[in-house]
Amino acid sequence: MQHRPTIVTVFVLMIVILALIAAGFGVFYHNDTAPFDWQTPRGDTIAMQGEGLYRYDSVSGATQMISGDLVTLIIGVPLLLISLILYRRGSLRGHLLLTGTLGYFLYTYASIAFLAAFNPFFLIYVALFSTSLISFIVIIAALPIAELPRHFSETFPRRALAIFLFGIGLFIGAMWLGMVVPPTLSGSYPAELGSYTTLVIQVLDLGVILPAAVLGGYYLLKRAPLGYLLASVVCIKGLTLGTAVSVMGIAMLRAGIEEASLGQVIGFVAITLIGAGMTFLLLRSLSETAAPAHA
């Protein structure tokens, strides 16, 4: 049985408590203030939320963060607890599931800590980012990475999953580079900036998610242990994050927010649904005991 570091259990329980507080206030806290317009340093007039926890964020940004908080409460926290229980029982499935779910919390609270306008929960966001990051590193270090390929059955859809990972990378690259490159070349700036000063989500997606997906697909085709690790983390994290982004996009379309693109929403929903199927096949193909090594 692999070692289960106690710090992971302690930090995951901290994440659960802090996420319930932060996401709960994000969804349910309201006050009597009203939306207002704000002029950015670039001279654009942006509609600001004006009420609730995200009162100093744009209507678009607040809608996305509230939708993300809702997904964290309904899916993220329960999945984190379930995967922790399986992990504590010594399950490799639980270990990989917990790794991917921690990846979701790490991405989510890195985004909020760096992007959301300062509010009374800033230090909670920092604590969630820190505990998620440390837990994610520790739990990966405790994985039997070199043995991972021998834990997957012969029916594991390795090539199909690799193609899916390449597709994620292509979708993210085309979507965000299409947003950033044209205004950069014309000396302008992306309209999607809104009230913010830079594109935090695009940094994380282009700098972390895209290379992780592409490298995962590449190493998976080569049957390398790193490929199985990256594929597992990207699939499980992508399922939870894809659900959150899909809900955000739908909420933005319903609110009539101009930044929302029907094509992007459909793309994220499709990736989420395919990712759910791939995650199911991945976990079903996983054995708790490693197959004998070939001589």
N, C-alpha and C positions, 0 to 999 in steps of 0.2 A: 504493500500500500504506500502511495506517495505521501510525503510529508505535507500536512495542511497547516501553514503558518497561522498562529493565533491572531496575529495582527490583522490578517485579512478579515476574520470574523468580526473583530472589534470595529474595524473601519467600515465594513459593510453595514453593520448595525447603525453606526453613526450616520452613514449616508442615507439610510432609510429614514431615520428620524429627521435629519436636516432637510431632506428632499420633501418629506411630507409637510414640513413647516413652510419651506420656500414656495413649493408648487401650490400648496393649499391657499396661501395668501395671494399668490399670483392669480389664481382662478376665482376665488370667492371674496377677496377684499374689494370693497367699493367705498367711495366717499361722495360728497355732494358737489365736488368741483366739476368743471365742464371742459370739453375740448377747446383748444385754442390754436391759433396759427403762430408759427415762428419762422423768422427769416434766417436762413443759414448764412455762413460767411461767404458762400458763393452767390448769394442773392436770391436763392429759391425760397418760396414760401411753402412751408410744410405743415400739414395738419397734425397736431400733436394729440396724444391720447387724453391728457388732461385729468384723468381720474384713475383711481386704483393704484396698485403697486407700481405700475409702469407709466405713471402720469407724465413723466418727462421724456418718454419715448414717442416716436411717431406712431400714428394710428396703425400703419403697416407693421412696424416693429413690434408694437404691443400685441397686435392680433396674433402674430407668429409666436411670441413668447407665451402668451396665455394658452394657445393651442398646444404648444409643447409641454406646458405645465400639466395640462389635462391628460395628455398621453403618459406623462411621467407618473401621475397618480393612478391611472387605470391599468397601465401595462407595465411601466418601468419598475415601480416599487414591488408589485406582486412577483414579477419575474425575477427580480433581484433576491427576494426572500426564498422563492422556490429553488433557484439555482444554488443559493447558499446552503440550504438544507441538503440538497443532493451532493454538493461539494463536501460538506462535513461528513457525509456517509461514505466518502471515498470513491464516489462515482466520477469516472473520467468525463462522461457526458455532462455531469454537473459542473466539473472543472472548466470545460470549454464553454458551457452556457454562461457560467459566471464571468468568465473572461470577456466574452462578447457583450454581456450586459453592462459590465463595468466600463467597457469601451463606449457604450451609449452614454452613460452618466459622465464620463470624462469629457466627451465631445460636447454634450449639452451644457455642462456648467463651465467649461472653458469658454464656450460661446457667450453665455450670459455674463460671466465675470468680466470678459473683455469688451462686450458689446453694449449691454444694457446701461442706460443712464443711471448714475449713482442713486441708490435708494437705501432705506434702512437695512436691507438684507445683504448688502455688499459683502460683509465679512462671512456670512453664511455661504454665499457663492464661492468665496475664496476657500473656505473649509471644504466644501463639496468638491471643488476642483482638486485640491490637495489630496484629500483622502481617496478620491477616485484614481488619481494618477499613481499614488504610492501603491494602492491595492492592485492596480492593473499591472504594474511592474513586478511586484512580489509574486502575484499569482502566475504570471507568465514564466518567471524564473523557476517556479516549482513544478512546471509541466514537464513530463517526460518527452521533450520535443523530438529527440532522436528516434524514439520508438513509435511516434505517431503513425507513420505509414503502415505499420504492422497491426494497428488497431482498427483499420478500415477493411471491410470485406471486399471481395473481388467485384461485387456488384456496385461498388461506389461509383457514381457517375462523374469520374474525374474530368474527362474532357468537356462534358456539358457544363460542369461547374466552372472550369477554367474559361470557357467561352462567355459565361455569364459575368465573371469577374472582369474580363476584357470589356464587355458591354457596359458595365458600370463605369469603368475608367473612361471609355469613349463618350458616354452620356454626360458625365461630369465635365470632362474637358471641353466638349463642344458647347455645352450650356454656359459655363462660366467664362471661357475664353471669348465666346461670342459676345458676352456682355462687356468684357474689359478691353479687348484688343481694339475694336473700332474707335471708341472714344479716345483711347490712348494715342493711337496713330493720328487722330485729328486734333490732338491737343486739348480735348475736352475732358469730361468725366462721366462715369455711368450715372444715368438718371436714378438707378436703384440705390444710390448712396442715401438719398432722402436726407434725414437730419444727422446722419452719421459722418464721420471723417474718413473712414476706410472700410474695406470689405472683409470683415473678420471671418464670416462663413466661407467666403471664397478662399481665404488663406488656408483654412483647415481642410477644405475639400480638395483644392489643387495641390496643397503641400503635404497632406497626410493620406486622405482617403484614396485619391487617384493612384499614387504610387503603390500604396498597400494592395489595392485591387489588382493592378497590372502585374506587380511582382508575385502576388499570390497565384494568379493564373499561370504565369511563366514557370514558377517553381513547381506548381501542381502538375503541369504537363511533364516535368522532368522527374516526378515522383520524389522530389526532395522534401525532407521534413518541414522546412520553412514554408513550403507551399501549403501543406495541410494545416499548419498553424494559422497562416494569414487567411486562408480560405474560410476556416472556421470562425475566426474573429470577425472578418468582414461580413460574412453571411448573417451571423447572429446580431451583430451590431447594426448591420444594414436593415434587418427586419424591423427592429425597434425604431431606429432613426428614420427609416423610410415611412413607417406609419406616422411618426410625428410630423414629418415634412408634408406628407399627403394631407393630413388633417389641417396643417397650417395653410396649405394652398387652397383647399376647399373653403376654409373659413375666410380667406382673403377674397376669393371669387364671390362668395355670398355677400361680403361687405362692400363689394364693388371697388376694391382697391386696385388701382391701375397697374401696380407693379406685378400683380398676379398674372401669370400666363397659363392659359388653358392647356397649351402643349406641354409645358413643364409639369403641371399637375398630373396630366395623363401619364407622362413619362415616369414620374415618381410612383404613382399608383401601380403602374405595370411592373416596375422594378420591385416594388414591395411585394406584390402578389407572387411574382416569379421567385423572389428571394425567400418567401415563406415556404414554397415548395422545395427549393434547394436546401433550405435549413432542415426541413423534415427529412429529406433523403440523406443528408449528411449525418444527422443524429441517428437515423435508423441504421445506417451502414457502419456505425461505430460500435466496436466491441470493447467491453471492459477489460478483456484479457488480450494481450498481444499474440499474434500468430508466431509460430516458431521462425526464427531467422533462417534463411536459406544458407546452406553450407557453401 
